[in-house]
């Protein structure tokens, strides 16, 4: 197989950036992310516990979201630097990066 | 019973929260019920508004809104100087107390209706008008003129937010359709209203129970503020309404509006506009103390005050 298509030897990788933050930030982040070069994102409701106590999602002030962005490393680092500078001080937010294998690299 | 019986659902939720029961109202239900309540309150106000000359309302509205602006402007220096709160926190709490609570208003209206006390139905217009000016004042106080605020985003958050949108939308639909046009919807929006309110209060009881810990950390000053501020603002509201010429019921409702503190629109707007303010303080005071205080003791007290003032003026 690898003889007919050499790219199969090195599957295309991208960064998966995951942000968990206050749901209040959703309108701000959905504005920021495309401006910082993300081609798309996925948002899901999230619940949990952390520095800001229990976030049970019972009402908007206690709701969290989880945002996932698949992008190249430079874009991921730019987004992390931006949210760190803009939101870390005053909002509940955690962010992490992981390597992921993607099936259609042109999309990201 | 001295207070509106539907308040018992709030106490049930509070008890469930304190007992760490596994009772949970799903977030989706909270969203659905708040949507229903806002639309129903708007519709009810619109139907009443249709019976009323709108021109007369403009003068009253100008006075009611201008006097209400005194509430955040007075609360801010009290919190900052006497309470020693940081500028952002004092401004955010002041904005919460300057703005209004839709559910407190609904409970007051139900309480008055249960006693057969007539009140101007078009007061819903003031509910809409009083919701956002205090939020703008809060942002101005927080910025102290020193930094550019993201005004476009703040105004969009407040004016296009669901609470203003549904209240104003319901008001316009009710006004345009009139009582006859809305009648086919009566069973959904008006007959079921109190049941929905009961569900919502149960949920707010649960949420309020989760906020009591924040308050313990905030200290005695905020606790005192959360009890005295609504009384002072309620007295101002009863006096203003009496001067403007409202009925006793109308004065009690306006006093309740002045006394109530927002815990839905204000937290959302302040979180975006004044991010450095600690939401635990403002929400803890508004929802943990002032909201139950108004439901249990405040509303009957404002009604009593309105009755006394009415007697003096007439």
Interface residues (C-beta under 8 A of the other chain):
Chain A: X22 X24 X27 X28 X45 X53 X54 X56 X57 X58 X59 X60 X61 X62 X63 X87 X89 X90 X91
Chain B: X24 X25 X27 X30 X153 X157 X203 X206 X207 X210 X213 X263 X264 X267 X268 X271 X272 X275 X276 X279 X283
